[in-house]
Amino acid sequence: MKTRYTLIATVLLLAQQAHATTLPQAAALAAQTSTGSTPGFTQLEQQSLQAQRTWLQGDSASLKREQLEKAKQTSTQADKAWLKSSGYDFNVKQNQQAGIALLSGFSTLPDSVLTANRATVTDINLNATQNVRHQALQDAEAIGSLYFLSDAMGPRLGKAFIAAYDKGELSKAAALIKASEVSTSAAKKHFNYPRPFLHEGNTIHLVPDDVVVKDNVRYTADGGSFPSGHTNTGYTDALLMAEMVPERFEALVTRGARYGYSRLVLGVHYPLDVMGSRMVAERNVATYLNDARYQVLFKEARDQLRAALEKECGTSLAECARTTGKDDPYRAPDMKQFYRFTLSYNLPKANEKNTPVQIPQGAEILLKTALPHLSDAQIRRLMVKTALPNGYPLSGNAEQSFWQRVDLTAAYSMAK
């Protein structure tokens, strides 16, 4: 039976999409998901930060900056032996080249877009609050782990996740998720675009670290700017966790966007960098999930993770994942507006051609777990109905246009 969407729900959602979120509004929404927003959320953030710092420090007497580059998941946290024994080939080079092709439109963007690109990161960087900067620093040094996902799970499930992660109770999921990150190094070398704080005449404020290492060294990054490696990590991890814990699908997908926003707060990436990485990460995750061999690993990892979380929660996952009011900001209704803002960062359109949405084969799998009651055809129709208008930067050919325009949270929300 076809799912029917009420007229009022559809009209309200489309009306909301028609009114673009402004940059100050997006900044205010980002602040809601930072330490200090509410007591319960702040407590979870502090627990996550402490666990992250303990992991980074390892067996050392104290945490030093040189330890950050070497930080990887421990053998307890991630069962790499299990993953290696599977012999699965992640086809990294092939996926890297596909990513470069997907982002090829970057090389022909007009000056008006690149100018707005620089202006937007400067605005976000200079006007960020102290709490938002602290969140960005915490996000930056969480890249080798999964701790940053805990705050999108809500206070109760988030705490259970940290406990299970540190005990190694979800080690298969931890290993598989991190191995699914396709490095952006080849794309960075190909596009060779300088970072915001290196652009001539920039006014970027480099943020001192008074949160993680606490040595007040100003945060920087090396290598090319486009696309963002951290954002690729954030989206890949968030998307796969959302597939494993669909009870928190919308919140986790939004966490990927918020992780990318942190890179602009620090002034080390432009909007286009994080937009491009979202496109590539979504494409890569869909590719893996459509692979039957990957699905065998995914299901085994997912089942272990869900059992571990229920054990730590002491109740069903559905109950543990329930929204807990203001202490669960990633579930706030207006975070849908934040997510949609990050699809384009309100950059000027590169072209005004009205191109219909053409969905790549298998792309609907990204919503299949979260919307099991819908057919593939119904999900595809949702993707079309909720997509961003055409013409924003990086939307060139049919495939590029789709991955630039697809709004997973809007499609999910409309179905719900």
Secondary structure, 3 states (H helix, E strand, C coil): CCCCCCHHHHHHHHHHHHCCCCHHHHHHHHHHCCCCCCHHHHHHHHHHHHHHHHHHHCCCCCCCHHHCCCCCCCCCCCCHHHHHHHCCCCCHHHHHHHHHHHCHHHHHCCHHHHHHHHHHHHHHHHHCCHHHHHHHHHHHCCCCCCHHHHHHHHHHHHHHHHHHHHHCCCHHHHHHHHHCCCCCHHHHHHHCCCCHHHCCCCCCCCCECCCCCCCCCECCCCCCCCCCHHHHHHHHHHHHHHHHCHHHHHHHHHHHHHHHHHHHHCCCCCHHHHHHHHHHHHHHHHHHHCCHHHHHHHHHHHHHHHHHHHHHHCCCHHHHCCCCHHHCHHHCCCHHHHHHHHHHCCCCCCCCCCCCCCCCCCCCHHHHCCCCCCCHHHHHHHHHHHCCCCCCCCCCCHHHHHHHHCCHHHHHHHHC
